[in-house]
Amino acid sequence: MSTVPLHLPDIAQPDNLHLLRIPLKYLTHFPDNVREDYGITPAFCKSLLAKQQVVLTAIPIPDDYDRQEGEEEFLFWVIKGNRRLEGGRKLQLETMLCLVDLTMAGDRAGLFIDQLVENDSDFRVPLSAFEQAQALFQAHQAGASRTELRQRTGRTRQQITAGIKAGKISEQTRRAARAMDHAWTLDDVALLAEFDGDERALAKIQQRIDWGHPVAYAVESVRDELAEQAAQNRLIAELEQTGVRVTESRPPDALLLDSLARLVDGFDPDPARHASCPGHGAFFYSYNKTQPEYYCTTPAAHGYAPPTSTTTTTAAASAPGTSTRPRADEPSRKIVIEGRNAWPRAGTLRQQWLAEFFQRKNAPKSVLPFVTRTLLDMPGPVRDFLTAAHRSPLYAQFGGPEDLDQALRGASSGQQAMMMLRLIAVAFEHQMTKAGQDCKNTWRPDKYSPCSRADAALWLRFLVDTLGPELGTRTLQPYQPAPIERALIDGTPYRGDAPADQADMVGEEPAEPAPEPNEAADLEHDSAPNEPNEPSEPSEPAPSTDDEPALPHDPAPAGSARQDLAEVTSLAEASPEVPGDLGDAEAA
C-alpha cells in the first residue's frame, strides 16, 4: 500500500487538531448536548462493534469546569458523535478514535451551532435505496463478504442479499423506478431485478404502484399475469395447430358447445369431435385466460335454431333465474375469479413478511395485549387450530423452535409473548389459506370458509393498524396490505385490484355479447348467500360441495329447460342480425 507524503510544501499539519485513540474512561458527553434520545439500536451497535467508521470530535474539558461526583476522571467532552460514544459505552469498548479540535475550545456559541448543522436533515441527505444498493454491490465486488457487510453496516442478511441483487439492475431500470411515485427500500428495488430491462413489465408494475399497491404485491401480480399470458399463448398455439379458430371474443351468432348439448338431443360437446365443423371456434374470457371457451357459429347444422323474437321474449319473461347480472351486493363472476387469484397471492406475501417479523428478538408493545385478548376471546381460527399449530409447516416457516424447553431457557417475557403470537399467527394463516379449498372464499361475505371474513379482518387489522405503527425500522417495514386485504380491514366489498374508475379499462377484451343464461344461472348459484342449512359458525366443518364458480363449460343444473330457452332469448336480443335461414324452430 502506498503512503501519502506529509512533508510537502502545500500540505500542512495543523497544531490545533490531533487524531488520538482515547480510552473511553476519559470521554463524556458535552454537558449541554441538546440531543435527548441517542437512538441506540442493535443494528447501530453491530456496525460500531465491527469497525468504528467515523471518528468522534472532542475538546478538552476546561480547567475551571465544576465537576460533579463521578466526573473526576473525564478529560474530554465529545461534541460530535455522541451517539457513537453512547454506543461504545453499551458495547464496553476500551478506546475510540477521536479528533481533538482545539479550535472549538472556548467557542460556546459555535458548539451549539455545530450540533444543529451536524444533525440537520437539510445538510445531511441520506442515500437513496438505489444509492445504498450501488454501495453494497460495489463493496461486495471489491471483496467485502456478505458477513462483513452485515457486521459493518448493521443490516440483516436479507437486506444485504437484497442490496447486492438490487445493485445489479441497469441504469435504465433505475430511471424507470425513480419515475414511479414510491419511497423505495432495498427490498423493493431488489424485486425489480427480475424485470430488469423489460419495459412492458415495468410499466405494469408502475401502473399498480400508481393504484396504491405495495411493491411486493404489484410485482407478484405482474409475475402471475405474465405467467398466465404465457400459458394462454401456449394454449392458443396448440388450438391453432389442431385447426381450432381462436377469436378475441365470442362471435354474436355463436352458442357455447355445452349450451348446444342441452338444447339438442344427442349433441356431444366434446371439442375434439367438432374439429372439422366450419363454425367451430374458441375464445378466452379476459378474466380467465387459461380456460378456452368453445363455441359454434353454425348451430343450425347441428339441428338447432333460435326461436322468433316474440316467442322468446315471452318465454324469457316467464323463465325464473334468467338475470344475467348479480345483485349489487354480490361480486360479479369476473371479481370472483380475480379475488380467488388475489387472495392466495396476498397470503403468500403476508406469510413471507411474518417469517421475517418473527426473527425479532423483542416484542412490540401491542403483542402481549393482543395475545391475551385473543386467548380469552378465542376467535374461530384460534379455537379450531391452535392445538395443532406447532405441527403445521407454517410454524417452521415462522421460525418456531423445535426444542421448546431450550427456547424457553432464559427467554424474556417479550420473547415468550412472541412465541405465543407465533402460534396464533399459524392458526389464523392456516385457516385463511391452508385448511382446504374453501379458504379461497375467506374474502367473501356470502360463502363458507374455515376462517370467517370477520375473523380474517380481526387478524389483518392487528397486523396493519395495531402492529404497523410500532414498526418502520430500517430492518423491517410495516406490513402493506393488498387491495383484497384492505377491503376486509375496511369492511368494504372487494371490487378488484384496479381502482373503480379504471376497472373497465384494465385487462378487458372488446365488448362481448351478454352472457348466455346458463352462465347467468351459474353466476347466480355462485353468488347466492349461504343456504339455511349451512353452518352459522364459520369455523364449523366445511360443507362437502365445492362452490367454485361454474364456468360455461360446466354441467348445467338439473331442470334447466326454461333457462336454455331464455339463453337463446338473451342471445337473439343481443344479436338482432342472426341469419334468417335459422328459422324459428323451437329448442329440441
C-alpha positions in Angstrom: 0.0 0.0 0.0 1.4 3.4 -0.9 1.6 6.1 1.7 0.8 9.8 1.3 3.9 12.0 1.8 3.3 14.5 4.6 6.3 16.7 4.0 5.1 18.7 1.0 5.1 22.5 0.8 1.3 22.7 0.2 0.3 20.1 2.9 0.2 21.4 6.4 -0.4 19.6 9.7 -2.3 21.9 12.0 -1.1 22.4 15.5 -4.7 22.7 16.9 -6.1 19.4 15.5 -4.9 16.0 16.9 -6.1 12.5 15.9 -5.9 10.3 19.1 -7.1 7.0 20.2 -8.6 7.8 23.7 -9.8 5.4 26.4 -13.5 5.6 27.0 -13.0 6.4 30.7 -11.6 9.8 29.7 -14.6 10.6 27.4 -18.0 12.0 28.3 -20.9 13.9 26.6 -20.8 17.6 26.2 -23.0 18.6 29.2 -25.1 21.0 27.0 -25.7 18.5 24.2 -29.2 19.1 23.0 -29.9 15.6 21.8 -32.5 13.9 24.2 -32.6 10.4 22.6 -29.4 8.8 21.3 -31.4 6.2 19.4 -29.1 3.3 20.1 -30.3 0.2 18.1 -28.9 -3.3 17.8 -28.0 -2.6 14.2 -26.1 0.6 15.1 -24.2 -1.3 17.8 -23.3 -4.1 15.4 -21.9 -1.6 12.9 -19.9 0.2 15.6 -18.5 -3.1 17.0 -17.4 -4.3 13.6 -15.4 -1.2 12.9 -15.7 2.4 14.0 -16.0 4.1 10.7 -16.4 7.8 11.7 -14.2 9.4 14.4 -15.6 11.4 17.3 -14.8 15.1 17.7 -13.8 16.1 21.2 -12.4 19.1 23.1 -10.5 19.2 26.4 -12.7 19.9 29.4 -11.9 23.4 30.7 -9.9 23.5 33.9 -12.5 25.8 35.6 -15.4 23.4 34.9 -17.2 22.5 38.1 -17.1 18.7 38.0 -19.8 16.7 39.7 -19.4 13.5 41.6 -18.3 10.7 39.2 -16.8 13.1 36.7 -13.4 13.4 38.2 -11.6 11.2 35.6 -13.1 12.7 32.4 -10.7 14.7 30.3 -12.7 15.3 27.1 -16.2 16.4 26.0 -17.5 14.7 22.9 -19.0 17.5 20.8 -19.7 15.4 17.6 -20.5 11.7 17.6 -22.4 11.5 20.9 -24.5 8.6 19.5 -21.2 6.7 18.7 -19.9 7.4 22.2 -23.1 6.1 23.8 -23.0 3.0 21.6 -19.3 2.5 22.6 -20.3 2.6 26.2 -23.0 0.0 25.7 -20.5 -2.2 23.9 -17.9 -1.6 26.6 -15.2 -0.6 24.1 -11.9 0.2 25.5 -10.9 3.1 23.3 -12.4 5.2 20.5 -10.7 7.2 17.7 -11.1 10.9 18.3 -10.2 14.2 16.6 -9.3 16.7 19.3 -10.3 20.1 18.0 -8.7 22.8 20.0 -10.2 25.5 17.7 -13.6 24.9 19.4 -12.3 25.2 22.9 -14.0 28.3 24.4 -16.4 28.8 21.4 -19.6 28.1 23.3 -21.9 29.5 20.7 -20.1 27.6 18.0 -20.6 24.3 19.9 -24.4 24.7 19.7 -24.3 25.8 16.0 -22.2 22.7 15.2 -24.8 20.5 16.8 -27.5 22.0 14.6 -25.6 21.8 11.4 -24.2 18.3 12.1 -27.6 16.8 12.6 -29.8 19.0 10.3 -31.6 17.0 7.6 -31.1 19.9 5.2 -27.3 19.3 5.5 -27.3 15.5 5.8 -29.1 13.8 2.9 -29.3 10.1 3.4 -28.5 7.8 0.4 -31.5 6.6 -1.6 -32.3 2.9 -1.8 -30.7 2.9 -5.2 -27.5 4.5 -4.0 -27.4 2.1 -1.0 -27.8 -0.8 -3.4 -24.9 0.5 -5.5 -22.7 0.9 -2.5 -23.4 -2.6 -1.2 -23.0 -4.1 -4.6 -19.7 -2.3 -5.3 -18.3 -3.1 -1.9 -19.2 -6.8 -2.5 -17.5 -6.6 -5.9 -14.4 -5.1 -4.3 -14.0 -8.1 -2.0 -16.2 -7.5 1.1 -18.0 -10.7 2.1 -21.7 -10.7 2.9 -20.8 -11.4 6.6 -18.5 -8.4 6.6 -21.1 -6.2 5.0 -23.7 -7.3 7.5 -21.5 -6.7 10.5 -20.1 -3.3 9.4 -23.5 -1.9 8.2 -25.8 -3.3 10.8 -28.1 -4.7 8.2 -29.8 -8.1 8.1 -28.7 -11.0 6.0 -31.9 -10.5 3.8 -31.1 -6.8 3.3 -27.5 -7.5 2.3 -28.7 -10.1 -0.2 -31.4 -7.7 -1.5 -28.9 -4.8 -1.7 -26.4 -6.8 -3.8 -29.2 -8.0 -6.0 -30.6 -4.5 -6.4 -27.2 -3.1 -7.2 -27.0 -5.2 -10.4 -30.0 -3.6 -12.1 -29.4 -1.5 -15.1 -29.5 2.3 -15.2 -32.5 2.0 -17.5 -34.5 0.2 -14.8 -33.3 2.6 -12.1 -34.5 5.5 -14.1 -37.9 3.8 -14.7 -38.2 3.1 -10.9 -37.2 6.6 -9.9 -40.0 7.9 -12.1 -42.6 6.0 -10.0 -44.2 7.7 -7.1 -42.9 5.5 -4.4 -40.5 5.7 -1.4 -38.2 2.8 -2.4 -36.5 0.4 0.0 -33.7 -2.0 -0.7 -36.1 -4.9 -0.6 -38.4 -3.1 -3.1 -35.6 -2.3 -5.5 -34.4 -5.9 -5.4 -37.8 -7.1 -6.6 -37.3 -5.2 -9.9 -34.2 -7.2 -10.8 -36.4 -10.0 -12.2 -37.8 -7.5 -14.7 -34.6 -5.6 -15.5 -34.8 -4.1 -19.0 -38.4 -5.3 -19.5 -40.1 -2.0 -20.2 -43.6 -3.6 -20.6 -43.4 -5.4 -17.2 -42.0 -2.3 -15.5 -44.9 -0.2 -17.0 -47.4 -2.7 -15.5 -45.6 -2.5 -12.1 -45.8 1.3 -12.3 -49.5 1.1 -13.0 -50.1 -0.9 -9.9 -47.9 1.2 -7.8 -49.9 4.3 -9.0 -53.0 2.4 -7.9 -51.5 2.3 -4.4 -50.5 -1.3 -4.4 -47.5 -2.4 -2.3 -44.4 -3.1 -4.5 -44.3 -6.7 -3.5 -47.9 -7.2 -4.4 -47.5 -5.3 -7.6 -44.6 -7.4 -8.7 -46.3 -10.7 -7.7 -49.4 -9.6 -9.7 -47.4 -8.8 -12.8 -45.4 -12.1 -12.4 -48.7 -14.0 -12.3 -50.1 -12.1 -15.2 -47.1 -12.8 -17.4 -47.2 -16.4 -16.4 -50.9 -16.6 -17.3 -50.3 -14.8 -20.6 -47.5 -17.3 -21.5 -49.8 -20.2 -20.6 -52.6 -18.7 -22.8 -50.1 -18.2 -25.7 -49.2 -21.9 -25.5 -52.9 -22.9 -25.5 -53.6 -20.7 -28.5 -50.7 -22.2 -30.4 -51.9 -25.7 -29.6 -55.5 -24.9 -30.6 -54.5 -23.3 -33.9 -52.2 -26.2 -34.6 -55.2 -28.6 -34.3 -57.3 -26.4 -36.6 -59.3 -24.6 -34.0 -60.1 -21.0 -34.9 -59.3 -18.7 -31.9 -61.1 -15.3 -31.8 -60.7 -12.4 -29.4 -64.3 -12.7 -28.2 -67.4 -14.9 -28.7 -69.0 -14.1 -32.1 -72.5 -12.6 -31.9 -74.1 -15.7 -33.6 -72.2 -18.3 -31.6 -73.5 -20.7 -29.0 -71.3 -22.5 -26.5 -71.0 -26.2 -27.1 -72.3 -27.0 -23.7 -75.4 -24.9 -24.4 -76.0 -26.9 -27.6 -75.7 -30.1 -25.7 -78.6 -29.1 -23.5 -80.7 -27.8 -26.5 -80.1 -30.6 -29.0 -80.7 -34.3 -28.1 -77.6 -36.4 -28.7 -75.2 -33.5 -29.2 -71.7 -34.2 -27.9 -70.0 -31.1 -26.6 -66.5 -32.6 -26.7 -64.4 -30.1 -28.7 -62.4 -32.8 -30.2 -65.5 -34.1 -32.1 -66.0 -30.7 -33.8 -62.6 -30.0 -35.3 -64.0 -30.3 -38.9 -67.1 -28.1 -38.2 -66.7 -24.8 -40.1 -68.4 -23.0 -37.2 -66.1 -24.4 -34.5 -64.0 -21.9 -32.6 -62.8 -20.9 -29.2 -62.2 -17.7 -27.2 -61.0 -16.7 -23.7 -62.7 -14.5 -21.2 -60.4 -11.7 -20.3 -60.6 -12.6 -16.6 -59.9 -16.3 -17.2 -57.1 -16.6 -19.8 -56.2 -20.2 -19.2 -59.6 -21.8 -19.9 -60.7 -21.8 -23.6 -64.4 -21.5 -24.2 -65.6 -23.5 -27.2 -68.4 -22.3 -29.4 -70.2 -23.0 -32.7 -71.3 -20.3 -35.2 -73.5 -22.7 -37.2 -75.9 -24.2 -34.6 -78.4 -24.9 -37.4 -76.1 -27.5 -38.9 -76.5 -29.4 -35.6 -80.3 -29.3 -35.5 -80.9 -26.1 -33.6 -82.0 -22.6 -34.5 -83.2 -19.8 -32.2 -86.9 -19.1 -31.8 -88.6 -15.9 -33.1 -88.2 -12.7 -31.1 -91.9 -12.7 -29.9 -91.8 -16.3 -28.6 -88.5 -15.9 -26.9 -89.4 -12.6 -25.3 -92.4 -14.1 -23.7 -90.5 -17.2 -22.6 -87.7 -15.1 -21.2 -90.1 -13.0 -19.1 -91.7 -16.1 -17.6 -88.5 -18.0 -17.0 -87.1 -17.9 -13.5 -83.5 -17.3 -12.7 -82.6 -15.6 -16.0 -80.9 -12.5 -14.7 -77.6 -12.0 -16.4 -76.0 -9.8 -13.7 -75.5 -10.4 -9.9 -77.2 -8.2 -7.4 -75.5 -5.0 -6.4 -74.1 -6.5 -3.2 -72.7 -9.7 -4.9 -69.4 -10.0 -6.7 -69.5 -10.5 -10.4 -68.1 -13.6 -12.0 -65.0 -11.5 -13.1 -64.5 -10.3 -9.5 -64.9 -13.9 -8.1 -62.2 -15.2 -10.4 -59.9 -12.2 -9.7 -60.5 -12.5 -6.0 -59.6 -16.2 -5.9 -56.3 -15.3 -7.6 -55.7 -12.3 -5.4 -56.4 -14.0 -2.1 -53.7 -16.7 -2.2 -51.2 -14.2 -3.7 -51.7 -11.9 -0.8 -51.4 -14.8 1.6 -48.1 -15.8 0.2 -46.6 -12.3 0.6 -48.1 -11.9 4.1 -46.6 -15.1 5.3 -43.2 -14.1 3.9 -43.4 -10.9 5.9 -44.5 -12.8 9.0 -41.5 -15.1 8.7 -39.2 -12.0 8.7 -41.2 -10.4 11.6 -40.7 -13.4 13.8 -37.0 -13.1 13.6 -37.3 -10.2 16.0 -35.7 -10.7 19.4 -38.2 -8.4 21.2 -41.9 -8.0 21.1 -43.6 -4.7 20.2 -45.8 -3.3 23.0 -49.1 -4.3 21.2 -48.2 -8.0 21.1 -49.0 -9.1 24.6 -52.4 -7.3 24.9 -53.4 -8.9 21.5 -52.2 -12.4 22.6 -54.1 -12.0 25.9 -57.4 -10.9 24.3 -57.2 -13.5 21.6 -56.7 -16.3 24.1 -59.7 -15.0 26.1 -62.0 -14.4 23.1 -60.9 -17.5 21.2 -61.9 -16.5 17.7 -62.8 -19.4 15.4 -59.4 -20.0 13.7 -57.6 -20.0 17.1 -60.2 -22.2 18.7 -60.1 -24.7 15.8 -56.3 -24.9 15.1 -54.3 -23.6 18.0 -53.5 -27.0 19.5 -52.3 -28.3 16.1 -50.4 -25.1 15.2 -46.9 -26.4 16.2 -47.3 -29.3 13.7 -48.1 -27.0 10.7 -45.4 -26.2 8.1 -46.1 -22.6 8.8 -44.8 -23.0 12.3 -41.3 -23.9 11.0 -41.6 -21.2 8.3 -42.3 -18.6 11.0 -39.2 -19.8 13.0 -40.9 -21.9 15.6 -38.3 -23.7 17.8 -38.1 -27.4 17.6 -36.9 -27.6 21.2 -39.4 -25.5 23.2 -37.7 -26.2 26.6 -34.4 -25.0 25.2 -36.0 -21.9 23.7 -37.7 -21.0 27.0 -34.5 -21.1 29.0 -33.6 -17.5 29.6 -36.3 -16.2 27.3 -37.5 -12.7 28.3 -41.2 -12.0 28.7 -41.2 -10.3 25.4 -39.7 -13.3 23.7 -42.3 -15.5 25.3 -45.1 -13.2 24.0 -43.6 -13.6 20.5 -43.7 -17.4 20.9 -47.4 -17.3 21.8 -48.1 -14.8 18.9 -46.4 -17.2 16.5 -48.9 -20.0 17.4 -51.8 -17.6 17.0 -50.4 -16.4 13.6 -50.1 -20.0 12.4 -53.7 -20.7 13.4 -55.0 -17.7 11.6 -52.9 -18.1 8.5 -53.6 -21.9 8.2 -57.4 -21.3 8.4 -57.2 -18.4 6.0 -55.1 -20.1 3.3 -54.1 -23.7 4.0 -57.1 -25.5 5.6 -58.8 -26.6 2.3 -60.4 -25.5 -0.9 -62.9 -23.3 0.9 -60.1 -21.0 2.1 -60.4 -19.3 -1.3 -63.7 -17.8 -0.1 -62.3 -16.1 3.0 -62.7 -12.7 1.4 -66.4 -13.2 0.6 -69.2 -12.5 3.0 -71.6 -14.8 1.1 -69.6 -18.0 1.2 -68.3 -20.5 3.7 -64.6 -20.5 4.7 -62.7 -22.2 7.6 -61.9 -18.6 8.7 -64.8 -16.2 8.6 -64.4 -12.8 6.9 -64.8 -11.1 10.3 -62.0 -13.2 11.9 -59.7 -12.6 9.0 -60.4 -8.9 9.3 -59.5 -9.1 13.0 -56.1 -10.6 12.2 -55.4 -8.2 9.4 -56.3 -5.2 11.4 -53.8 -6.3 14.1 -51.0 -6.6 11.6 -51.7 -3.4 9.7 -53.5 -0.9 12.1 -52.1 -2.1 15.5 -48.7 -3.6 14.8 -47.8 -1.4 11.8 -47.4 1.9 13.6 -44.9 0.3 16.0 -42.6 -0.9 13.3 -40.9 1.1 10.5 -37.3 0.4 11.4 -34.7 0.0 8.7 -34.6 -3.7 9.3 -38.4 -4.3 9.0 -41.0 -2.2 7.4 -44.7 -2.4 8.4 -46.8 -4.8 6.5 -48.5 -3.3 3.5 -51.9 -4.9 2.7 -53.0 -5.9 -0.8 -56.3 -4.4 -2.1 -58.2 -7.5 -1.2 -56.9 -7.4 2.4 -57.6 -3.7 2.6 -61.2 -4.4 1.7 -61.5 -6.8 4.7 -59.8 -4.3 7.0 -62.2 -1.5 5.9 -65.3 -3.7 5.9 -66.0 -3.0 2.2 -66.6 -5.3 -0.7 -63.7 -6.3 -2.8 -64.1 -4.8 -6.3 -60.9 -5.9 -7.9 -57.3 -4.7 -7.8 -57.9 -1.8 -10.2 -59.5 1.5 -9.0 -63.2 1.8 -9.7 -62.7 4.4 -12.4 -60.2 2.1 -14.3 -61.7 -1.3 -13.6 -63.4 -1.5 -17.0 -60.2 -0.4 -18.8 -57.8 -2.9 -17.3 -57.3 -6.4 -18.8 -60.6 -6.4 -20.7 -61.3 -7.7 -24.1 -63.5 -6.0 -26.7 -67.2 -5.9 -25.7 -68.7 -9.4 -25.8 -72.4 -10.4 -26.2 -74.3 -10.7 -23.0 -73.6 -14.0 -21.1 -75.7 -16.9 -22.1 -78.4 -17.7 -19.5 -76.7 -20.9 -18.3 -73.7 -18.6 -17.5 -76.1 -16.3 -15.7 -77.7 -19.2 -13.7 -74.2 -20.4 -12.8 -73.3 -16.9 -11.6 -76.5 -16.7 -9.5 -75.7 -20.0 -8.0 -72.1 -18.9 -7.2 -73.1 -15.5 -5.8 -76.1 -16.6 -3.8 -76.0 -16.3 0.0 -75.4 -19.4 2.1 -78.3 -21.8 2.2 -80.1 -22.0 5.5 -78.6 -25.4 6.3 -75.1 -24.0 6.0 -73.3 -23.6 9.4 -73.9 -20.3 11.2 -70.5 -20.6 12.8 -67.9 -20.1 10.0 -65.4 -22.3 11.8 -67.6 -25.4 11.8 -66.6 -28.3 9.5 -66.9 -27.2 5.9 -69.7 -28.4 3.6 -68.5 -31.1 1.2 -69.6 -29.5 -2.0 -67.2 -27.1 -3.6 -68.7 -23.8 -4.7 -66.2 -22.9 -7.5 -68.0 -20.5 -9.9 -69.4 -22.6 -12.6 -67.9 -21.7 -16.0 -69.9 -22.0 -19.2 -68.4 -25.4 -19.9 -69.6 -26.8 -16.6 -72.6 -29.2 -16.5 -75.9 -27.4 -16.3 -78.1 -27.7 -13.2 -81.0 -30.1 -13.5 -84.3 -28.7 -14.7 -82.7 -26.0 -16.9 -85.0 -26.3 -19.9 -86.6 -22.9 -19.4 -83.2 -21.4 -18.8 -82.0 -22.9 -22.1 -84.9 -21.2 -23.8 -84.1 -17.9 -22.1 -80.5 -18.3 -23.2 -81.5 -18.1 -26.8 -83.7 -15.1 -25.9 -80.7 -13.3 -24.5 -78.6 -14.2 -27.5 -81.2 -13.2 -30.0 -81.9 -9.9 -28.3 -78.2 -9.1 -28.1 -77.7 -10.2 -31.8 -80.5 -8.9 -34.0 -78.7 -9.8 -37.1 -79.0 -13.6 -36.8 -79.1 -15.2 -40.2 -82.6 -15.7 -41.4 -82.1 -19.2 -42.6 -82.0 -20.4 -39.0 -85.8 -20.1 -39.0 -87.9 -20.1 -35.8 -87.6 -23.7 -34.8 -88.1 -24.3 -31.1 -85.5 -25.9 -28.8 -85.2 -29.6 -29.0 
